[in-house]
Amino acid sequence: MQKKKTTIEEEKGILGWIEYRLPIFSFLRHTASYQVPKNLNYAWNFGSLAGIALILQIITGIFLAMHYTPHVDYAFNSVERIMRDVNYGWLIRYTHAVGASLFFMVVYVHIMRGLYYGSYKRPREMVWFVGIFIFFAMMATAFMGYVLPWGQMSFWGATVITNLFSAIPLIGNKIVIWLWGGFSVDNPTLNRFFALHYLLPFVIIALAMLHVIALHRFGSGNPSGVEVKSDKDTIPLYPYYIVKDCITFGLFFVVLFAFVFYAPNYLGHPDNYIEADSMVTPVHIVPEWYFFTFLCNATFNSR
């Protein structure tokens, strides 16, 4: 006699009850069995690597927010307290700071791969458009985060960058005053930058989910540029592609902790270890390295 087939709910007890109402396990099975082209190279791993970098930034950022004080009189000292008095505060802060730079490195490689292999072409335009919004949100988040330590480069960087909006005809000056919350970079500016810096990563997560949904609509492209026509040209995400992901994840954390433990300030600016002073302008006001392309563009355009 053929055995009666049981439902997931009957077969797995409480897990089946949850699965019937919230199909988490079905989603995981779908993800694991998701078909990807056989010929994907390591350049395609940078998308998932960017997701890991984003999660790392959010986790370390939450711990930093527990000890940070968003006030012009206390912000700089609260960061020093994190570094000196909070248990492993130095590790969390350096991981967050270096992680931001590596996050941009990963995303830039991800963008260049998309440009080189034509991932923006039909029918994947929506994947590209959502990715652009993610990048803009990343830049805004990184800029506001750079202001929070309230060092010299933080203060003057905020002053210079926000003043760029004054070039907008008619409404430019009003936008600048609105951003500042007054007539100069001051406490309201720091407060709203802290609030937005905390909020925007969760917006990025939502955009990243849309990015993945749009990608799954037509599947990943591949180096050959030829669309997959049959299941013989694909392999399941797990275990074949996940193994490659684990390799890149491992290399990412090796590079990250090499910087954190041996050269944590290599990608930063020494002036940011001086407390912000509106009466002393640094000799050179420069952004973080991942904004250099925009600085060069602004420099050439001004000439």
C-alpha positions in Angstrom: 0.0 0.0 0.0 1.4 3.4 -0.9 2.2 5.5 2.1 0.0 8.6 2.5 1.9 11.7 1.7 2.0 14.0 4.7 2.0 17.8 4.6 5.0 19.9 5.7 3.0 21.0 8.7 2.2 17.4 9.9 5.7 16.1 9.1 7.8 18.8 10.8 5.8 19.8 13.8 6.4 23.4 14.9 8.8 24.0 12.0 6.1 22.8 9.6 3.5 25.1 11.2 5.8 28.0 10.7 6.7 27.0 7.1 3.0 26.7 6.2 2.4 30.3 7.3 5.8 31.8 6.6 7.6 29.8 3.9 11.2 30.5 5.1 12.5 27.1 4.4 11.0 27.0 0.9 12.7 30.3 0.2 16.0 28.9 1.4 15.5 25.8 -0.8 14.6 28.0 -3.7 17.8 30.1 -3.2 20.0 27.0 -2.9 18.6 25.5 -6.1 18.7 28.8 -8.0 20.3 28.1 -11.4 23.3 30.2 -12.5 25.3 29.9 -15.7 28.2 27.4 -15.6 30.8 29.8 -16.9 30.6 32.5 -14.3 34.0 33.7 -13.1 35.1 35.2 -9.8 34.1 38.7 -11.0 30.5 37.6 -10.3 31.3 37.0 -6.7 31.6 40.7 -5.9 27.8 41.2 -5.7 27.4 38.8 -2.8 30.6 40.1 -1.3 29.1 43.6 -1.3 26.2 42.2 0.6 28.5 40.7 3.3 30.3 44.1 3.5 27.0 45.9 4.0 26.0 43.5 6.8 29.4 44.0 8.5 29.0 47.8 8.3 25.5 47.7 9.8 26.5 45.4 12.7 29.6 47.4 13.6 27.7 50.7 13.1 25.0 49.6 15.6 27.6 48.9 18.3 29.3 52.2 17.6 26.0 54.1 17.8 25.5 52.7 21.4 28.5 54.8 22.6 28.6 57.7 20.2 27.3 61.2 21.3 26.0 63.3 18.4 26.9 66.7 19.8 29.6 69.1 18.6 31.0 69.4 22.2 31.2 65.7 22.8 31.4 63.8 19.5 35.2 63.9 19.2 35.7 62.8 22.8 33.0 60.1 22.5 35.0 58.5 19.6 38.2 58.7 21.7 36.3 57.0 24.5 35.2 54.2 22.2 38.8 53.7 21.2 40.3 53.8 24.7 37.7 52.8 27.2 35.1 50.6 25.5 35.9 46.9 25.5 37.2 46.1 21.9 35.9 49.5 20.9 39.1 50.1 18.9 38.5 46.9 17.0 34.8 47.7 16.2 35.7 51.3 15.1 38.6 50.3 12.9 36.6 47.4 11.4 33.8 49.9 10.5 36.2 52.5 9.1 38.3 50.1 7.1 35.2 48.2 6.1 33.8 51.3 4.5 36.8 51.6 2.2 36.7 47.9 1.3 33.0 48.1 0.7 33.6 50.7 -1.9 36.5 48.7 -3.4 34.1 45.7 -3.8 31.3 47.9 -5.2 33.6 49.6 -7.8 34.8 46.2 -9.0 31.1 45.1 -9.2 30.3 48.1 -11.2 33.2 47.7 -13.6 32.3 44.1 -14.1 28.8 45.2 -15.1 30.1 47.7 -17.5 32.7 45.4 -19.1 30.3 42.5 -19.6 27.2 44.6 -20.5 25.1 43.7 -17.5 23.1 46.9 -18.0 21.7 45.8 -21.4 18.2 44.6 -22.1 16.5 42.9 -20.3 18.4 43.7 -17.2 18.1 47.5 -17.2 16.2 47.5 -14.0 19.0 45.7 -12.2 21.3 48.5 -13.3 19.0 51.3 -12.4 18.4 50.0 -8.9 22.2 49.5 -8.5 22.7 53.2 -9.4 20.3 54.2 -6.5 22.2 51.9 -4.2 25.5 53.6 -5.1 24.1 57.1 -4.5 22.7 56.0 -1.2 26.2 54.5 -0.3 27.9 57.8 -1.2 25.5 59.8 1.0 25.9 57.3 3.9 29.7 57.3 3.6 29.9 61.1 3.5 27.7 61.6 6.5 29.6 58.9 8.4 32.9 60.7 7.7 31.5 63.8 9.4 30.6 62.0 12.6 34.1 61.8 14.2 34.1 65.6 14.2 37.8 65.9 13.4 39.2 68.7 11.3 38.7 66.9 8.0 35.2 65.9 9.1 34.2 69.5 9.8 35.8 71.1 6.8 34.9 68.3 4.4 31.2 68.8 5.5 31.6 72.5 4.9 33.1 72.2 1.5 30.8 69.4 0.2 27.5 71.0 1.5 28.5 74.3 0.0 28.6 72.7 -3.5 24.8 72.8 -3.4 24.9 76.6 -3.4 25.8 76.3 -7.1 22.2 75.3 -7.9 20.5 78.4 -9.4 17.8 80.1 -7.3 17.4 77.6 -4.5 21.1 76.6 -3.9 21.6 78.7 -0.8 18.3 77.7 0.7 19.3 74.0 0.3 22.6 74.6 2.0 21.0 76.4 5.0 18.5 73.5 5.2 21.3 70.9 5.2 23.1 72.8 7.9 20.1 73.6 10.0 21.5 77.0 10.5 24.1 79.4 8.9 27.1 77.1 9.2 28.0 73.5 9.9 27.1 73.1 13.6 25.2 70.9 16.1 22.0 70.5 14.0 24.1 69.4 11.0 25.8 66.8 13.1 22.6 65.5 14.6 20.8 65.1 11.2 23.9 63.6 9.6 24.0 61.0 12.4 20.3 60.2 12.1 20.6 59.8 8.3 23.8 57.8 8.5 22.0 55.4 10.8 18.9 55.2 8.6 20.3 55.0 5.1 21.9 51.6 5.4 18.5 50.0 6.0 17.3 51.8 2.9 20.2 50.3 1.1 19.1 46.8 2.3 15.7 47.4 0.9 17.2 48.6 -2.5 19.5 45.6 -2.4 16.5 43.2 -2.1 14.9 44.9 -5.1 18.2 44.6 -6.9 18.2 40.8 -6.3 14.6 40.4 -7.2 15.2 42.2 -10.5 18.2 40.0 -11.1 16.2 36.8 -10.5 13.6 37.9 -13.0 15.9 37.1 -16.0 18.9 35.5 -14.2 22.6 36.4 -14.2 24.4 37.2 -17.4 27.7 35.5 -18.1 31.1 36.2 -19.6 30.2 34.9 -23.1 27.3 37.3 -23.4 25.1 34.5 -24.7 21.9 34.0 -22.9 21.4 30.6 -21.2 19.0 28.5 -23.3 18.7 25.2 -21.3 19.3 23.7 -17.9 22.4 22.0 -19.3 24.1 25.4 -19.3 23.4 26.1 -15.6 24.4 24.7 -12.2 22.6 25.2 -8.8 23.8 28.0 -6.6 24.5 25.6 -3.8 27.0 24.1 -3.4 28.9 25.0 -6.6 28.7 28.8 -6.5 28.5 29.1 -2.7 32.0 27.5 -2.5 33.4 30.2 -4.7 31.6 32.8 -2.5 33.2 31.4 0.6 36.7 31.7 -1.0 36.1 35.4 -1.8 34.6 36.0 1.7 37.7 34.5 3.3 40.0 36.7 1.2 37.9 39.7 2.0 38.3 39.2 5.8 42.0 38.5 5.4 42.5 41.9 3.7 40.1 43.6 6.2 41.9 42.4 9.3 45.3 42.9 7.8 44.4 46.6 7.6 42.7 46.7 10.9 45.6 45.1 12.8 48.6 46.5 10.9 47.6 49.7 9.1 44.2 50.9 10.4 44.9 54.6 9.5 46.4 54.0 6.1 43.2 54.8 4.2 42.3 57.8 6.5 43.6 61.3 7.0 45.8 62.3 10.0 44.0 65.7 10.4 40.9 63.8 11.6 42.7 63.1 14.8 42.6 66.8 15.6 39.3 68.0 17.0 37.2 70.2 14.7 38.0 73.9 14.9 36.1 76.4 12.7 38.9 79.0 13.2 41.7 76.8 11.7 41.5 75.6 8.1 43.6 72.6 7.1 46.2 73.1 4.5 44.6 70.5 2.2 40.9 69.6 2.4 40.5 66.2 0.7 37.7 63.6 0.7 38.1 59.9 1.3 39.8 58.1 -1.5 36.6 56.6 -2.9 35.4 60.2 -3.7 38.6 61.2 -5.6 37.1 60.6 -9.0 34.4 63.2 -8.2 37.0 65.6 -6.8 39.1 65.3 -10.0 36.0 66.0 -12.1 35.1 69.0 -10.0 38.7 70.3 -10.2 38.9 70.0 -14.0 35.4 71.5 -14.5 36.3 74.5 -12.4 39.3 75.2 -14.7 
